[in-house]
């Protein structure tokens, strides 16, 4: 539903019908759809953290994080959260999970431009990931992660024909 219209346009009744339960069951677990959204976001972020820990990866690179996001069980939720009617708040929360201390970026810690470097790095990766999902993963995971890595290290110029 979140991938089809904004959350403020979704009713509890619609969720109940779609899930095959009644409204009173919904209200036993959640006070409103925003609490449900919080729960979905929290579950996804916790899954990502577990996945990183289990695979001895870290959020040192956005590539490691994107690798964890590229799991079949996460894609439906991610399509909704990162889609046209997605959650800007979720993107902010995801960015907060990847802190400067965790990133392997050679940027000065206290430079006035550091927040811009970090935003560029994270926003670009998430935007590319969102596009890749919208394009129904037209590149393999390996090709996509290599593209992101190459774009960070060499920019787009090598992809232009001379």
C-alpha positions in Angstrom: 0.0 0.0 0.0 2.8 2.4 0.9 4.2 2.0 -2.5 0.9 3.0 -4.1 -0.1 6.1 -2.1 1.1 8.4 0.8 0.8 7.0 4.3 -1.6 9.8 5.3 -4.0 8.6 2.6 -4.0 5.0 4.0 -6.8 4.0 6.4 -6.6 1.4 9.2 -9.6 -0.2 7.4 -7.6 -0.7 4.2 -4.7 -2.3 6.2 -7.1 -4.6 8.0 -8.7 -5.7 4.7 -5.3 -6.2 3.0 -3.9 -8.2 6.0 -7.1 -10.3 6.5 -7.8 -9.1 10.0 -10.3 -6.7 11.5 -9.7 -3.2 12.7 -9.9 -4.2 16.4 -7.1 -6.7 15.9 -5.0 -3.9 14.4 -5.7 -1.6 17.4 -4.6 -4.4 19.8 -1.1 -4.0 18.4 -0.9 -0.4 17.1 -2.5 2.9 18.0 -2.4 4.2 14.4 -0.7 3.6 11.1 2.3 5.7 12.1 3.0 3.3 15.0 2.8 0.5 12.4 5.3 2.4 10.2 7.7 2.8 13.2 7.5 -0.9 13.8 8.2 -1.8 10.2 11.1 0.6 10.1 12.5 -0.6 13.4 12.3 -4.2 12.3 14.1 -3.5 9.0 16.9 -1.5 10.7 17.3 -4.2 13.3 17.5 -6.9 10.6 20.1 -4.9 8.8 22.2 -4.6 12.0 21.9 -8.3 12.6 22.8 -9.1 9.0 25.9 -7.0 9.2 26.9 -8.5 12.5 26.3 -12.1 11.3 28.4 -11.6 8.2 31.1 -9.8 10.0 30.4 -6.7 7.9 30.0 -3.3 9.2 28.5 0.0 8.2 32.0 1.1 7.3 31.0 1.2 3.7 27.6 2.0 2.2 28.3 -1.0 0.0 28.2 -3.4 3.0 24.9 -1.8 4.0 23.4 -2.0 0.5 24.5 -5.6 0.4 22.4 -6.3 3.5 19.5 -4.3 2.0 19.6 -6.4 -1.1 17.8 -9.4 0.6 14.6 -10.8 -0.8 12.8 -10.4 2.5 13.7 -6.7 2.7 12.9 -5.7 -0.9 9.1 -5.3 -0.6 9.5 -3.1 2.5 12.3 -1.1 0.9 10.3 -0.6 -2.2 7.6 1.0 -0.1 10.0 3.0 2.2 12.2 4.3 -0.6 9.5 4.5 -3.2 7.7 7.6 -4.5 5.5 7.6 -1.4 8.2 6.5 0.9 9.4 7.6 4.2 11.8 10.5 4.3 12.1 9.9 8.0 13.3 6.3 7.3 16.0 7.6 5.0 17.2 10.0 7.8 17.2 7.1 10.3 19.2 4.9 7.9 21.7 7.7 7.4 22.0 8.1 11.2 22.9 4.4 11.5 25.9 5.0 9.3 27.9 7.5 11.4 31.2 9.3 10.5 33.0 7.1 13.0 31.9 4.0 11.1 32.7 5.2 7.6 36.1 4.6 6.0 36.3 8.1 4.5 39.4 10.1 4.6 37.7 13.3 5.4 38.8 15.7 8.2 36.8 15.1 11.3 36.2 18.8 12.2 36.3 20.4 8.8 33.4 22.8 7.9 32.7 20.8 4.8 32.7 17.3 6.4 28.9 17.2 6.8 28.6 17.9 3.1 31.0 15.1 2.2 29.1 12.6 4.4 25.7 13.7 3.0 27.0 13.4 -0.6 28.3 9.9 0.2 25.2 8.6 1.9 22.6 10.4 -0.2 24.2 9.3 -3.5 24.4 5.6 -2.5 20.8 5.6 -1.2 19.5 7.4 -4.3 21.3 4.9 -6.6 19.9 2.0 -4.6 16.4 3.4 -4.9 16.9 3.8 -8.7 18.2 0.3 -8.9 15.1 -1.0 -7.1 12.8 1.1 -9.4 14.5 -0.4 -12.4 13.8 -3.8 -11.0 17.4 -4.6 -10.3 18.5 -4.4 -14.0 22.1 -5.0 -12.9 23.2 -7.9 -10.8 24.0 -7.1 -7.2 27.7 -7.4 -7.9 27.5 -5.1 -10.9 25.5 -2.6 -8.9 27.9 -2.5 -6.0 30.9 -2.3 -8.3 29.2 0.7 -10.1 28.7 2.5 -6.8 32.3 1.8 -5.8 33.6 3.0 -9.2 31.5 6.2 -9.1 32.8 7.1 -5.7 36.4 6.4 -6.6 36.6 7.6 -10.2 33.4 9.6 -10.9 31.3 9.4 -14.0 33.9 10.6 -16.6 35.3 7.1 -17.3 31.8 6.0 -18.5 31.6 8.7 -21.2 32.8 7.8 -24.7 35.4 10.1 -26.0 
